[in-house]
Amino acid sequence: MQKTIIRPISELSKRMADVEAFVVEQDTPVHLTKNGSNHMVIMSSSHFEMMQAKIGMLENLLRSEAEIRQGKSIPAHLAFGEIDQYLKERLHVQSGLQISG
């Protein structure tokens, strides 16, 4: 887990270049406060994209777990069998080859 960096928002206006360099070089978000309360977070675009990707994966995981609980899943061996069959059919259509199996 990353160390939380907290700075007053007044520091941003006085030292924007330093804050920007730190955020980008360290790839660490900086939390800004205003009147002693949380106000905003500044982070690099690469850090933001990484967080968005993680959120997307977690959402997919939650959705998958819910589907499993609702009985909307199939055993892995059946799923892999369906995938194998689909790939064989695609390969057959694309190449015109006869595939046994």
C-alpha positions as a printed Julia matrix, in Angstrom:
101×3 Matrix{Float64}:
   0.0     0.0     0.0
   1.24    3.46   -0.87
   2.06    6.12    1.67
  -0.58    8.85    1.77
   0.78   12.3     1.0
  -1.33   15.13    2.42
  -0.67   18.79    1.71
  -2.66   22.02    2.14
  -4.19   23.31   -1.08
  -2.31   26.59   -0.61
   0.87   24.64   -1.34
  -0.46   23.76   -4.79
  -0.66   27.36   -5.91
   2.77   28.17   -4.49
   4.61   25.02   -5.63
   2.65   23.59   -8.56
   5.77   22.52  -10.46
   7.15   20.67   -7.42
   3.84   18.95   -6.68
   3.44   17.98  -10.34
   6.97   16.58  -10.53
   6.46   14.57   -7.34
   3.12   13.13   -8.5
   4.48   12.1   -11.89
   7.95   10.9   -10.84
   6.79    9.0    -7.74
   3.49    7.89   -9.32
   1.9     8.74   -5.97
  -1.34   10.67   -5.5
  -1.22   13.78   -3.35
  -4.25   14.55   -1.17
  -4.95   18.26   -0.8
  -6.77   19.78    2.14
  -8.69   23.01    2.39
  -9.35   24.5     5.82
  -8.08   21.26    7.34
 -10.54   18.99    5.5
 -10.05   16.69    2.53
 -10.61   18.65   -0.67
  -9.11   16.89   -3.71
  -6.53   14.41   -4.93
  -3.96   15.0    -7.65
  -2.49   12.01   -9.47
  -0.69   11.21  -12.7
  -2.75   10.07  -15.65
  -0.95    6.7   -15.61
  -1.95    6.22  -11.96
  -5.54    7.17  -12.78
  -5.65    4.72  -15.7
  -4.26    1.94  -13.48
  -6.93    2.65  -10.86
  -9.67    2.61  -13.51
  -8.4    -0.75  -14.81
  -8.4    -2.2   -11.28
 -11.93   -0.93  -10.68
 -13.07   -2.52  -13.94
 -11.53   -5.87  -12.98
 -13.12   -5.75   -9.53
 -16.51   -4.92  -11.05
 -16.18   -7.91  -13.39
 -15.21  -10.13  -10.47
 -18.22   -8.99   -8.43
 -20.53   -9.53  -11.4
 -19.09  -13.01  -11.95
 -19.45  -13.95   -8.29
 -23.08  -12.78   -8.33
 -23.76  -14.88  -11.45
 -22.23  -17.92   -9.75
 -24.44  -17.4    -6.67
 -27.48  -17.09   -8.97
 -26.64  -20.39  -10.68
 -25.75  -18.73  -13.98
 -22.41  -20.52  -14.32
 -21.31  -23.82  -15.83
 -18.52  -26.18  -14.74
 -15.07  -25.28  -16.07
 -14.67  -28.49  -18.1
 -17.9   -27.71  -19.98
 -16.85  -24.1   -20.57
 -13.47  -25.19  -21.94
 -15.2   -27.77  -24.12
 -17.42  -25.07  -25.59
 -14.4   -22.83  -26.19
 -12.5   -25.66  -27.9
 -15.49  -26.43  -30.12
 -15.94  -22.76  -31.01
 -12.25  -22.38  -31.91
 -12.29  -25.54  -34.03
 -15.34  -24.3   -35.91
 -13.76  -20.86  -36.47
 -10.53  -22.41  -37.68
 -12.47  -24.7   -40.01
 -14.47  -21.8   -41.47
 -11.42  -19.55  -41.86
  -9.05  -22.12  -43.35
 -11.45  -24.49  -45.09
  -9.61  -27.39  -43.42
 -11.22  -30.55  -42.15
 -10.6   -30.83  -38.42
 -11.27  -33.96  -36.46
 -12.16  -33.93  -32.83
